[in-house]
């Protein structure tokens, strides 16, 4: 893990802790899940950590076989990294990927022969920021608890 990715990972953990959520590293064997989050009401979520360095890229691709099937308690912790700015955290329910809008969220199905290359893609660009902001950490926090 490079230094920028480590910083983004620590940022996610800190934001979750500041929101008074319990945060645990994944120890249940699912490699694609980076963190387990538990709320004060006992709800539990799995977070898939996905940083994006906006200085270098405008989209991220998540392999379907790596993430597994979208489900209610599996969320993507998308961290936008921009030089000289604090990271921005978005929490995206994995179920959103099941019904891509082909604007921000895309389903890149590769067919049976290349199924291992199938992925979901999340694009981040200036015009998409208002739509993406509905998944900002502050907006999604109420859905977690």
C-alpha positions as CSV (number, residue, x, y, z in Angstrom):
1,X,0.0,0.0,0.0
2,X,1.5,3.3,-1.0
3,X,1.7,6.3,1.3
4,X,-1.3,8.1,-0.3
5,X,-3.5,5.0,0.0
6,X,-2.4,4.5,3.7
7,X,-3.3,8.1,4.4
8,X,-6.7,7.7,2.7
9,X,-7.4,4.4,4.7
10,X,-6.5,6.2,8.0
11,X,-8.8,9.1,7.0
12,X,-11.7,6.7,6.5
13,X,-11.2,5.1,9.9
14,X,-10.9,8.5,11.6
15,X,-14.1,9.8,10.0
16,X,-16.0,6.7,11.1
17,X,-14.6,6.9,14.6
18,X,-15.5,10.7,14.8
19,X,-19.0,9.7,13.9
20,X,-19.0,7.4,17.0
21,X,-19.1,4.2,14.9
22,X,-17.1,1.1,15.9
23,X,-14.5,0.2,13.3
24,X,-12.8,-3.2,13.0
25,X,-10.3,-4.6,10.5
26,X,-11.8,-7.4,8.4
27,X,-11.1,-10.8,10.0
28,X,-13.9,-12.8,8.5
29,X,-11.9,-14.1,5.5
30,X,-13.5,-12.0,2.8
31,X,-10.5,-10.3,1.3
32,X,-12.5,-7.7,-0.5
33,X,-13.9,-6.2,2.7
34,X,-11.5,-3.9,4.3
35,X,-13.4,-2.7,7.4
36,X,-16.3,-3.8,9.5
37,X,-18.4,-1.0,10.9
38,X,-20.9,-1.4,13.8
39,X,-23.4,1.3,14.8
40,X,-24.7,2.0,18.3
41,X,-27.9,0.2,17.4
42,X,-26.0,-3.0,16.5
43,X,-26.2,-2.7,12.7
44,X,-23.1,-4.0,11.0
45,X,-21.7,-3.0,7.6
46,X,-18.8,-4.2,5.5
47,X,-16.8,-1.5,3.7
48,X,-14.8,-2.0,0.5
49,X,-12.1,0.7,0.5
50,X,-11.5,2.5,-2.8
51,X,-9.3,5.5,-3.1
52,X,-9.1,7.6,-6.3
53,X,-6.3,10.1,-6.9
54,X,-8.0,12.7,-9.0
55,X,-4.6,14.1,-10.1
56,X,-4.1,10.9,-12.1
57,X,-7.4,9.3,-12.8
58,X,-11.1,10.0,-13.3
59,X,-12.6,6.6,-12.6
60,X,-12.1,3.4,-10.6
61,X,-12.9,-0.1,-11.6
62,X,-13.9,-2.7,-9.1
63,X,-13.6,-6.3,-10.2
64,X,-16.9,-8.1,-9.7
65,X,-15.2,-11.3,-8.5
66,X,-13.3,-9.2,-5.9
67,X,-16.3,-7.3,-4.5
68,X,-18.7,-10.2,-4.7
69,X,-22.4,-9.8,-5.1
70,X,-23.9,-6.4,-4.1
71,X,-25.9,-6.6,-0.9
72,X,-27.5,-4.3,1.6
73,X,-24.8,-4.2,4.2
74,X,-21.8,-4.0,1.7
75,X,-20.8,-0.4,0.9
76,X,-17.9,1.2,-1.1
77,X,-15.9,3.8,0.8
78,X,-14.8,6.0,-2.1
79,X,-12.1,8.4,-1.1
80,X,-11.5,11.3,-3.4
81,X,-7.9,12.5,-3.2
82,X,-7.0,15.9,-4.5
83,X,-3.6,17.6,-4.1
84,X,-3.5,20.2,-1.3
85,X,-7.1,19.4,-0.2
86,X,-8.5,17.2,2.6
87,X,-9.8,13.9,1.2
88,X,-13.5,13.6,0.6
89,X,-15.3,10.4,1.7
90,X,-18.4,9.0,-0.1
91,X,-20.2,5.9,1.1
92,X,-21.9,4.1,-1.8
93,X,-24.2,1.2,-1.1
94,X,-23.1,-1.7,-3.3
95,X,-26.7,-2.2,-4.4
96,X,-26.4,1.0,-6.4
97,X,-24.0,-0.9,-8.7
98,X,-26.7,-3.4,-9.5
99,X,-28.7,-0.7,-11.3
100,X,-26.0,1.5,-12.9
101,X,-27.1,4.9,-14.2
102,X,-24.5,4.9,-17.0
103,X,-23.5,8.4,-15.9
104,X,-21.5,7.8,-12.8
105,X,-22.0,4.1,-12.3
106,X,-21.3,1.5,-15.0
107,X,-21.5,-2.2,-15.3
108,X,-18.7,-3.5,-17.6
109,X,-19.8,-7.0,-18.1
110,X,-17.3,-8.9,-20.2
111,X,-19.2,-12.1,-21.1
112,X,-18.7,-15.6,-20.0
113,X,-15.3,-16.1,-21.6
114,X,-13.8,-13.1,-19.9
115,X,-16.0,-13.0,-16.8
116,X,-12.9,-12.6,-14.5
117,X,-12.5,-9.1,-16.1
118,X,-16.0,-8.0,-15.5
119,X,-16.2,-4.9,-13.3
120,X,-18.2,-2.0,-12.0
121,X,-16.9,1.4,-12.8
122,X,-17.4,4.7,-10.9
123,X,-16.5,7.8,-12.8
124,X,-15.7,11.1,-11.0
125,X,-15.8,14.3,-13.1
126,X,-16.8,17.9,-12.4
127,X,-20.4,17.6,-13.7
128,X,-21.0,14.5,-11.8
129,X,-20.1,15.9,-8.4
130,X,-23.6,17.2,-7.5
131,X,-25.1,13.7,-8.2
132,X,-22.2,12.0,-6.4
133,X,-22.6,14.3,-3.4
134,X,-25.8,12.5,-2.4
135,X,-23.4,9.7,-1.3
136,X,-21.2,12.0,0.7
137,X,-20.3,10.7,4.2
138,X,-22.4,13.4,5.9
139,X,-25.4,12.5,3.8
140,X,-25.1,8.8,4.2
141,X,-24.3,8.8,7.9
142,X,-28.0,8.9,8.7
143,X,-28.6,5.7,6.7
144,X,-25.9,3.9,8.6
145,X,-27.3,4.4,12.1
